Amino acid sequence: MEKTHVVSFWRSVGVQRYGIEHWNELGSTNDRARELLAELPMPVLVTAAHQHRGRGRHGRTWMDIPGTALLMTVGFPAGWIGDSSAPLVLLAAAATTVLDTLAEFASPEQLALKYPNDVWVKPRDAPPGKVGGMLIETDYTGGHVGCVLVGIGINLADLPNVPDSPYPVRSLAEVATTPLPPADHLAERLTEGILERLMYHEHTAVIGAWMSALRIEGRVVLLRPTGQQVRIVGFDADGSLRALSSDGATLLVRDSTSLLYDPFA
C-alpha cells in the first residue's frame, strides 16, 4: 500500500452506511476496495487523485493525468446485491447513475452511453469521443458470487494519452455548462445514486433503464476486425447483444471491443 495521505470516514444512504477512503495516490481503487470489503460488512467507496496501476476492460491500463480525473470504486460485500445477476445489475445502476449525474453539468444531448458502459461526450467544436468508462470485477467463492466491484474513471479536465485508442479521448470540461465539483464530491454523489438505485428499485427496472439509455436496438454496427455489418435486435439475459447479420443469421455479441459505432449517430 502506498504511504500517501488518506481520509477515511462514513456516510449513509437511508439506513445503509458505507465506508469511504479518499487517497491522493493509490495503485488501484478496485484493489483497495477489495481489501476493505474483507474487513467491513457494508458497501465501500475508494477514490484516488492518481492511480499507478489503474485497470480498464480486457486487461488494458486505465490512463490518467494526476488530479484531473475522477477515479473511484464502489464495492459491495458478498450477498449485498443478492443474486447471480449482481454484476449486470451493478453495471446497469452505475452506467445510468453516471449518465444522469453528468447531465447536471452538461447538456444531455452531448452525453451518451456506448455499449456496455462507456460514457461519450460530443463537444460542439470537436469529434465525439470517450470521456469515461467502468470496469466490473466479481469475486466468486465455491461457484457463488462474492464481492462485486465497479471501478469508474472519468476524464474531468484534461486528456490523457491513450495509445491505439480507436476513438478520440475527451474530457467532461469540453462540454460542461456549469462548474464541475471536486472529484471526491462527485464520487460521493455517484455512490449515493448507485446505492439508491440498488436499494429502492427492482433489479429488472434498473437493467431496463440501462438498456433504454444505450439506444442501441435497431442500430447497425460494424464488427471488428471483419468489418461485418449487423443490426442489433435486442438483449440476451446476461446483457449480451442479439444481432442479425445481412444473411439473416442471428448471433450474440459479448465483446464490446468488437463494436464500431457512433452512439450519437
N, C-alpha and C positions, 0 to 999 in steps of 0.2 A: 504493500500500500504506500502510495506517495505521501511524503511528510509535508503536506501543504495545508493551508488554512481550510477548516471545515466548520460549518454552522449546522447544528442539529437541533430540531425541535419537533413539535407535534401540531397538527391541525385536525379538524373534524368536519365531516360532511354528515349532517344529521347526527345520528348516534355513532357513526363509524369514524373512529380515529385512524389517522395514518401518519407514519413517521416520515420525516424529511431530513435529508442531508444536502447542503449546497457546498460544493467543492470549487476551489479555484482551478486545480488541475487534478486529473484522475486518468488512470489507464482506460477504463471503460465503465460507463454508468451502469450498463447491464451487469457486468461482473460484480460491482459493488452492491447493487440491488439484490442480487442473488445471495451474497454474503449476509446482508441484513435480514433477508427472509429466513435464513437458518436460525436467527435469533428472535425474531418478532413474529407473533401470530396475527399480523394485520398487514394491509397494503403499505407500500413504501414508495417514496419519490426520492430519486437521486438526480442531482444536476451537476454539471461541471462547466466552467468557463472555457475549458480546453481539455480534450482527450488525446492521449498518446496512442491508444490502441482502439479507437472507435471502429465499430463494425457496421457494414451495410449488408444487404442481402447477397446470397450466393458467394460468401467468403470475401466480398470486397471490403476495402478500407473506407471508412467514412472520414472525409477530409473536412477540417475546419480551420478558420483563422481565429486564433485566441481572442476571446472577448467579443466576437461579432456574431455568434450563433447561439441558438437555443439547443442545448444538448441535455437530454433528460431520459430517464427510465422510470416507468411506473411498474411496480412488481406486485404480484398477488400470491399469497401462500396457497398451498395445495387445498383444493376444495372450496376456495372462496368464491370463484365464479360458478363452479358447481357441476359441470358435466363435460362430456368428451368434446363438445363443440366450443370449449373455452377459448382456444386460440382464435377461431373465426369470430366469435362474439367480441373478444377484446380488440381484434383488428378493426372490426366494424365500428365499435364505440370510439376507438382512438381516432380513426380517419374522419368520422363525421364530427367529432368534437373539435378537431383541429380546423376543419373547413369552416365550421360555424363560428369559431372564435376568431380566426383570422379575418373573417368577413366584417368584424367590428373595426378593423383597421385599414381595410381596402375595399374597393368596390367589388361586390360579389361576382360580377361578370368578368372580373380579372383574375378569378380564382377557379381552379378545377382540380378534381381528383383524376389521376391516371391509374388504371388497374395495376395492382390491387390497392395500393395505399401511398402512392407518390403524390405530392402536392405540387401543382404547377401554378405559375402566375403568367400574366400576359401584359407586359408593360406597353404603353402606348407608342413608344418610340424604339422598341427592340423586339426581337423574336421571342415568342413564349418559351418557357423552359422550366426546369425542375427547381423548386425552392426548398423542398424538404421531402423527407421520407420516413418510413417506420420499419422496424425490424422486430418481429415476434419471435421469441425464443421460449420453448416449452420444455420443461424437465419431466421425465417420466420415471416412475418407481413401480416396478413389477407390472408394467403394462398400463398403469393408471396415471392420469395427468397429475403432475406435481405442481410446482410453482410455475407461473406464466408471467413473462416479462414483455413489455412493449417499449423499445427504445425509439425515441423521436428526435430527429435532427432537423432544424430549420435555419437556413441562412437568413439572418436578420439584416445585417448592414454591410456585408461585403461578399465577394465572390471567390471561393477557394478554387484552386487549380485542381480539376478532376481529370486526370489523363484518360483518353479514349472514351469520354462520355459521348453517347450517341445523340444527346440533346444539349442545348445551351444550359448553362448553370445560371440561376437567377437568385436575387435576394428580395426579401419582403419589402425592404426600403424602396425598391424600384416602383412599387405600386401603392405604397402606404399613403393614405389620405389624412391620417392623424398620427401624432407621435406614438412610437412604439414603447411599451412598458419595458422595464428591465427584464432580462431573460428569466431570472428566478421568479419574478412575479407572474410572468406569463406561464411558466411551468406549473405553478400552483393553480392557476385558473384552469389550465388544461386538465390537470389531475382531478380537480373537483368536478369538471364536466364529464370526464370519463367515469368517475365513481357514480355520479348521479344517473348516467345512462344505464350502468350495470345494476344499480340498486333499485331504480324506480321504473324501469321499462322492461317489458317482456323481451327475451332474447330474440325471438323471431321478428319483433318490430325493429330492434336495433340493427339486425342484419338486413332487413328490408330497406331501412333508411340508407344504409351504405350502398346497396345495390342501386337504389334510385339515384343517389348522388353521383355515382360513376357515369351515368348517362351513356352506357356502352351498348345496351341491347339495340340491335338493328344496325350497328355501326360496322362498316367494312374496314378491316385492319390488314396489315401485312405481317406475315410470319417470317422471322429471320431464322436461318440465313437463306432460305429458299426463295423469299420474295412472293410466296403464295398468298393470294388474296382470299380471305374468308370473311363471312358475315357472322357476327356474334348474335346468337338467338336466345341465350338465356344462361342461367347459372346452374351448376350441379350442387348437390347437397353440401359439399365441402368448400364451396366458394369458387371452384374452378369454373371456367367459362365453357359453355357449349357453343360450338361454331359449326357453320355449314360451308363446305367448300363449293367451288363453282361446278363440280361434277355431281353435287348432291350428297356427298359423303358427310357424315357427322363426326366430329372429333372433339376431344376435350383439350383445352389449353390450360395447363397448370403453371407453366413457366412464364412469369410476367416479362422477363427479359426478352422473350421472343416476339413480343408485340410491338409493332411500329405504328403509331398513330398520334395525331394531334388532338388532345382532349378538348380543345376549343373549336375544332372544325365542325 
